[in-house]
Amino acid sequence: MKFIPLIKTCIKALVRNPMRASLTILGIIIGIASVIAMVEIGQGSSIQVKQTFAEMGADTINIRPGAISKSGINTGQGGRATLTPADSEAVVQDCTLITRASPVVRASGQVIYGNQNWNPSLIEGGSVDYLKIKNWYDMEEGQPFSEQDVEEAKRVCVIGQTIANELFKGESPLGKDIRIKNVTFKVIGVLRKKGANMMGWDQDDAIIIPWTSVRYRLQGLGGSSSSSESSSSTSKVSRSDLFPTTGIDYYTSNSDQPYSNAPHPRRFKSIDYILAQISEPERSSDAVDEITEVLRAKHALCPGQADDFVVRDMAEMTRAFSSTTEMIATLLMVVAMISLVVGGVGIMNIMLVSVTERTKEIGLRMAVGARPKDIMRQFLLEATLLCLVGGILGIALGKGLSYIIANTLKWPTASSPEAMIVAVCVSAIIGIVFGWYPSWKASKMDPIDALRHE
């Protein structure tokens, strides 16, 4: 028989017993629906967990100054002033795995608004990229500070929701002035709520300021009284003050024990650390090597000389995340594949029953000239059609389950076209694999015995 007539014959044979055909493909429908729903739920959960880990810093690298030993006393990490804004720019430009980097300077002090005051857990200065790396660029209220604010060291800030609640007691903080170390800063935005991190630290108890403002206004010579500051909130700082090109020695001469007989460089021009974001967190080790190579060249360190900086990544957290998500995805797929195998066994069982019931039909077809391979092809095609129809219906059911779960239980889901394609292919393979034995059994019948079968 030609292919088209053969398909028509198979469809007629299946339609003769619609209830049995429906029950046969039910196992395939459930199996495919399970695969689709579990894959979409698993991918959605993986994306959400990945975003959560990113907010916790799994895709970030901290670059901090090294230690200094003087008079037998080691100051520990950060004791040297070796990092500058130019280092941050070099990391972004020369490291292929780094998408963003920001110079960061820290400050501390009591924050005052009217008759309210609060001591924040974190006061940091950064660039616009700092907010993007921290996933804080989209504000709950207001807007983030701009590159121009950083260039001109504007006295503006964005605050966390804990600060807003403690200082402003329910009123909008936008446009209000707060004081830090007797310097006035205007609140232009409120950060999105993050809650506590895995260490229990309140991430909303933070104030973020342009790093130039922290360095020049709070820690440099530009600080002034609140009265003079309030009258000059838009005063500008020239770029040459913040990024001097001549007359400043950032690094002392290299030696085995640097700084032992040399003064510290100008700390006013240094930064506390650099915060960088990796494009591929799983390659954090490669990113660390790139950063190390770039900064050693930038600092003119000789071969064999110790680094004057420390690079810290979140590789352990990234590895833990990757192994956990892979294990969950594998577990979900194993459960779904078990249901598919059960459906395939049902296909084989029903096809064996069908062969037994249609013994006379098989004998008659062989008597009029059908070859064994024609009989085998017919029953194999019937099994494959059953599985393909079950696969299509299973995809529709799986998408429906995924939609219902996302909207009722509020679980994250993510559409997976690849899973749909794989599901259809797997259903066809199951039809071929589990339909082969009944088809082979039918093709091996003796026409005379089949015609005499009662």
Secondary structure, DSSP 8 states (H G I E B T S, - for coil): --HHHHHHHHHHHHHTSHHHHHHHHHHHHHHHHHHHHHHHHHHHHHHHHHHHHHHHTTTEEEEEE---EETTEE--TT-S----HHHHHHHHHH-TTEEEEEEEEEE---EEETTEEE--SEEEEE-HHHHHHTT-SS-SEE----HHHHHTT-SEEEE-HHHHHHHHTTS--TT-EEEETTEEEEEEEE-----B-TT--BTTSEEEEEHHHIIIIISSTT---HHHHHTTTT----HHHHS--SS---S----SSTTSSS----GGG--SEEEEEES-GGGHHHHHHHHHHHHHHHTT--TT---SEEEEE-HHHHHHHHHHHHHHHHHHHHHHHHHHHHHHHHHHHHHHHHHHHTHHHHHHHHHTT--HHHHHHHHHHHHHHHHHHHHHHHHHHHHHHHHHHHHHT-------HHHHHHHHHHHHHHHHHHHHHHHHHHHT--HHHHHT--
